[in-house]
Amino acid sequence: MHDTPSTNEQAGPPDSSLAKLALGVIISPIATFDQILRRELVLPGLLIMVTAGTVAAIGVLLSFYYRSQGSLFELGSSSPTGELGALLIIALVVDGLARLMRGQGSYIQTLTVLAWANAVRVAALLLSLSPALSAFSSVVQLWAIVVSIIGVRKAHKFSGLRSVIAYLVGLLVTATLYSLLRSYYLTAAYPATAREVTSLAAASVPAQIVASWLCAAALVLAALALSRDDGAAYSSLRRLIGTFAAMGIAVAALTTGYAWKLDPVREVVRGTVAYQDQERPDPAQAAKHFRTALRYYPSDIQVELYLADSLSAVGDYQGAVKWYEKVREDAGWRVWFEGLAFTGIGTVRYLEGSYKAADDELRRAAKFWEGYAEPKARLGLVYLRLGKGKDAIGAANSAVKAGDKGYLPQVVLAQAYTTTGDGKKAQEAIRNVGRINSELAGRLGAGPGGWSRAIDRLTPVDLRMPLEMPKVPLPQRPKS
């Protein structure tokens, strides 16, 4: 294999420059791949991958520092070493599948076409740097997949269907490998709570560590394989892969060290443990952990919601509403977060004593997400405050019917039935509260008025929102 054009070329059109070839891959890949494969231009293709990794890294930095999105942990894979190492792995899997399907190409040819196909991806990455042009980036990314399939077809002299199968199944196999290793790392390196909470950190940090080490290993193995060949044609390729193998090890080590020193996954875990502690919940401490996690993942909507819930339980109502509003702004297509935010704001308004505003927000949440029981239970509290005992009973029973197994609807029923003189139903509700939380039942039933004044003794901590995502059908965005 040579990095320069073959000396045994037949007469024909003059060879294009590398820049024209890169443009040709974008606009006319079929003819362009013929020339790339004939000239055996693997090294320029790998340099395109280095360029893609550099642009991807710039995108991560711009997104984190100027748009408060993403995370610096993404540099584990979105970097020159990450992109180059991932290409080596994907090419290996795709080439293996292609050979099983009787393809005629080699690993180097597969690597060459997949590397050059990333000229399209470089264009997509450049578009994504501009908010005004980022909408076009997804379309160009889809074209990059099509161009990669065309490249596999050319390298292995396949039919169209076989090239599609080889490339897409190759991507699926590679993604599955990453996913399995990420799950294993998450299980081995973190407590069970890390797997129970939903956050970008838990999804991303283990994945970035695994990806950075996999890519480094691929680069090292490629460097070792090339070192066994003494041909002069491989000298430039050996130097490039060897350099990036060393860089890949450094990037993987830095990513791992950064994660262990400033690990947002552990901050989220510590926050949820402090918030959900059954005996001594500490939402103030939880809020500190969630704020720390958001320093490294500023666009993590789940942790934004956790922080809002914690501030509400602390009594920082202004701060809680600010973060609930941010959750609503960041929800986008994840409309269920709006229902959670409506419920949180309704709880804050209730705690502030603004019962009409609480009624509006909680009814909005209940209508927006009919299967979600939490706003119904909290509406029961509001109706008791507004003197609507019958409505309070209806709301609490509706929450129980919707699957609410917590103490709030039972507290509402206990007070409502005690007030109306229905002793039998009141005692049943009181027993249910005691079964769920005996300490709370003793506290709410004590003092002047007993259970007829139970909700007066509920604290912001007692009314804190659950962190678990409700396991009910997701809501639809209301029509305007």
N, C-alpha and C positions, 0 to 999 in steps of 0.2 A: 504494500500500500504506500502511496506517495501523497504528499501534501500539495504537490505541484501537478499541472496538467500532464497527462500521459504523452509520451513521445511517439506513440504509435497511433495517433489520431488520423482518421480519414479526413480528406478534404471536405470542408464545409464552412458554414458561417464562423466568423471569428468568435473566440470565447468572450463572454461578457465579463465585465468587472465584478468584483464581489458586491459592490453596492447595487449594481443593476440586478444581480442575482437575488439579493435580498428583496428588492422591489418586485422582481418577477415571481418570487414565492408568494407574495401577497396578492398579486393581480392575475398571474398566469402560472399556477403551480405545476401543471402537468408537464409542459415543455421545459420549465426551469429545473425540475427534479431530474430530468434526463441528463442535462448538462452537469448538474451537481454530482450525480452518481458517476458519470463518465470521468469527471475530473477528480473524483475521490476527495472531496473537500470536507473532510470531517473536522479538521482543526478550525477553519473559519466558522463552522456550525457551532462548535463548542464555545467559541468566542461570542457568538450571538447569545448563547445561554448565559454567559457571564454578564453580558449587557442586560439581559432580561432580569437577572438577579440583582444587578445594581439598581435598575429602575424600580424593581419591586421594593428594595430596601429604602430607596428615597421616598416611595409612596407610604411606607410604614411610618417613617420619620415625620413626613408632612402631616399625615393623618393624626398621629399622636400629639404632636406639638402645636399644630395650628387648627385642627378640627376637633380635638379632644375625643378621638375615636380610636378603636383598635388598642394595640399594646406593643411595647418594645419587645416583648417576648416573641412576637411574630418574626423577629429577625432571625430566629433559629432556622426557619425554612425559607423565608422571603429574603434571601441574600445570595450572592454569587455562589458560595459553596453549597447552600441548600438547593438552589435551582440545578446546579451541575450534578450534584450527587443524586437528586431525585430523577434526573434525566437518565443517568446510568442504570438506575433500578428499573424504571419504566421500560426503557429500551430492552433490557434483559428479559423482562416478563413478556413483552410484546413479541420479541424475536423468538422466544421459546414457544409461544403459542403459534406463531406463524410457521415455524418449522414442523410442529405437530400437524399443521394443515398443509404440509408439503410445499411451503414457500421456498423460493429459490435464492433468497438473499442471505446475507451474513449479518452477524451482530453489528459489525462496523457500519454496514450499509443502513441497517435499521437505526442505529444511533445517529448517523449522518442526516437522514431525512427528518427524523423527529427533532433534531437540534435546529435544522434550518427552518422547520415549520414554525419555530418560535419567533421568527421574524415578525409573523402576524401578531403574536402575543406581545412582543415589545411595543408594537403600535397600540394595542389595547391598553397596556400598562401606562403608556404616555398619555392616552386619552383620559384615563382614570385619575390622573394627577390634577386635572382641571374639573371643578364641580360642574361647570357649564357643559363640558363634553363627556362627562362620566357616563351619561345615559347610553352613549354610543359604544362604550367599552364592552358591554355584555354581548352586543351583536358581533363585534370583532372577535371576541373570545370564542363564540360559536364557529366563526369562520376558521379560527385557528384549529379547532377540532377537525373540521372538514379537510383542511390542508394537511393535517397529520395523517388522516386516513388515506388521502391521495398519495402521500409519501410512502406509507406502508405498502400500498398497492404497487407503486413503482419499484420499490426495493425488492419485493418478493414476487413480482410479476403475477399478482393475484387478480381475481375477478373483484368487482366492486363489493359484493356481499362478504367475501372472505376477508377483505381488508377492513371492513367495518367491524366484523366479529373479532378479528385479531386485536384491533386497537381498543375497542370499547371494553372487551372482556379483560384485556391487559390492564386497563385503567381500573376496572372493578377489582381485579385480583390485588393490585398494588394498594388500592384504598382499603381493602379488607385487611391486608397485612398491617397497614398503619393502625387501623382501628383496633385490631386485636392486641397489638403491642401497647397501644395507648391505654386500653382497658386493663391490661395486666399491670402496667406501671401504676395506674391510678389505684388499683387494688392493693398493690404491694407497698407503695410509698406513703399512702394516706390512710387516716382512719375511715371507718365506714360512713361517717357523716359526710365526707367529701363526695361520696357517690349518691347521697340522698338529696343534696341541695342542687339547685340549678343555677349555674353561673358560667359566664364566659371563661373565667379563670380555670374552673375545674375541667371545662371542655378543651381549653387551649394549652395551658402550661404543660400538662403531661404529653400532649400531642407534639408540642414544639421540642421538648426534650428528646422524645423518641425520634422525631424526624431529623433533628440535628445529628444525632449519633448514627442513625441509619445512613444518612447522606455521607457523613464522614467515613463510615466503614466502606461504603461503595467506592468512594474516591481512593481510599487506601488500597483496596483490592485491585482497582483498575491500575493504580500506580505500580503495584507489585507485578501484575500481569505484564505490563508494558516493559518493566525493567528486565524481563527475561528475554526480550527480543533485542538483538544487537543491530538491527537494520537502521541505517541512517534516516530512512523515511519516517521513523517514529520518534526522532530526537525531539522535535518541537512539541509533539503530543505528550511525550514523557515529561518534559519540563513543565508543561501546563498542568497536567494531572497531578504531578508530584507537588507542585506549589500549592494547588488547591486542596490536596489531601492534607497537607500540614495546616493550612488555614481552616479546613473543615474540623479537624481535631480541636483547634483553638476555639472556634465558634461553638462547638458542642460543649466544651468545658466551661466556657463563659456563660452559655445559656443555662447550664445546670447549676453553676455556682450562683448566678444571679437569682435563679428560682429558689434555691435553698436559703439564700440570705434574705430575700425580699419576696417571700412566696405569698401571693394574693389568695391562693387556694386555702392555705392555712388560716389566713385572716378571715375568710368567709366562714370556714368551719368554726373558728373560735367565736365569731359573732353569733352564729346560729345556736351554738351550745349555750352561750351566755343568755341569749334571748329566750330560748325555749326551756331553760332549766325549770323543772317542776317545783322544786323546793324554794330556790332563791333566784328567780329570774333577774337579770341585770341588763335591762335595755340600754342604759347609759354606756356600759362597757361594750355592748354589742355594737352600738352606733360608732364607737371609736374604731373597732375592727372593720366595720363596713366602709368607713371613710378611708381607711388605709388601703383597702382592696381597690377602691375606686381611683386611687392615685395611680395605680398601674393598669387598670382597665376602666377608663373614665366613661365608656359607653355601655357598661354592663347594666342593662335595664333591670335585671333581676336583683342585683345588689342595690341599685337605686331604690327599688321597692322595699327591700329589707331595711334600708336606712330610713326611709319615710316611716315605716311601721315602728321602728325603734324610737324615732324622735316623737312620734305620737304617744307612745307608751311612757316616755320620759316626761312629757308635758310641754315639749317645745313645739307648740301647735303651728306657729308661723313657719318654722323650719320644715315640719312635716308636710304642710300644704305645698311649700315650694318644691319639695322632692316628688310629691305625688303629681304635681303639674308637669314636672320634667318627665316622669314616667309616661304621662299621657302624650307629651310631645314626641317622645322617642318610640312610642308603640308601633307606629307605622302599620304594617300588615298584621302585627301581633295584637289583634284587637282585644284579646282577653285581658291584656294589661290595663286597658281603659276601664274595664269592669272592676278590676282590683283597685285601681286608683279612685274611682267613684266611691267605692265602699270605704276606702281609707279616709277620704275627705269627709264623707258623711259621718264617720266615727269622730273625727276631729271636731266637726261642728257640734256634735252631740256633747262632747266633753267640754266645749266652750260654753255650752248652754244655749246655742243658737239652734233651737229644735226645729223651726220651720226650714232653715237651710239644710239641716241634717235630713229632714224628711224628703226634701227635694233630691238631694244627692243619692240617698239610699234607694228611693223609689226609681230613680234613674238607673242605678246599678241593677236593681232587681228586674227592671224591664229590659235592660240591655243584655243581661245574661240570665235567662230564666232558670237555667238548671243550677245556678250558683246559690247555695243556701245562706251564706253569710249575711248579705244585706237584708234578707227577710228577718233573720234573728235580731239584727240591730234595729230594724224598723219597729220591732216589738218594744224595745226600750224607749224609742221616740214616742210611740203611741201612749205608753204609760205616762210619760212626762206631759203629754198633751191632754191627758184625761180620757183617752179613747181606749177603755179597757177591752171592749169587744174586738176592736181592730188589733189590739196587742195580742190577744189570744189567737186570732186568725193568722197573724204574721208569724207567731211562734210555732203554731201547728204546721204552717206551710213550710217553715224551715226544717222541722223534724221530718216531714214527709219528703222533703228534697234531700234528706240524708245527713242533716246536721246532728252529729253525735256529741257535740260539746255541751257545756253547761249553760250558755247564754239563753237559748230558748226555754230551757227548764226553769231558769231564774225568773224569766218573764211570766211563765205560766204560774209559778209558785206565788208571785206577788199578785198577779191578776186574779187568780182564784181565791186567794186569801182575802183580797179586798172585796170581792163579790160575795163572799160567804160560802163558796163551794168547797167545804172542808175536805171532802174525799179526794177531789182532783188536786187540791192544793197539796195534800199530804203525799200524793203520788209524785208530783213534781218535785217536792222537797226531798223525797227519798232518791229521786234521780240525780239531783244536784249532789247529794251526799255520796252516792255511788261513784260519780265522776270525779268529785274533788271534796273530800270530807272536811278539809281545813276551811275551804271557802264556804261550805254550807254552815259550819259552826259560826263563822264570822258574820255572814249575811243575816242569819236568823236571830242574832243576839242584839241587845240594845232596845231602846224605845221603839215600839211599833212592830218589832219582830219582822216577820216576812212581808208585812204590808209596806215596809220601807226598805226592802232588800236592795233595790237598785241604787239607793242613796249611798250604799256602802261599797259599791263597785268602784275600784280605783282604775286609773289609766292602764296600769299593768294588767289588771283583770280583763280589761277591754282590748288588750293588744291583739292585733290581727294575726292570724295563723300564717306561718311562712310556707306551709305546704301548698303546692298548687292543687286546686280542686280537681278531682278526677271525674269531671262531667263533660258533656258535649260542649265544644267551644262556641262562643257567641258569634253572631253576625253583626257587622257594623250597621247601625240604624240608618235608614234612608232619610236623607235630608228633605 
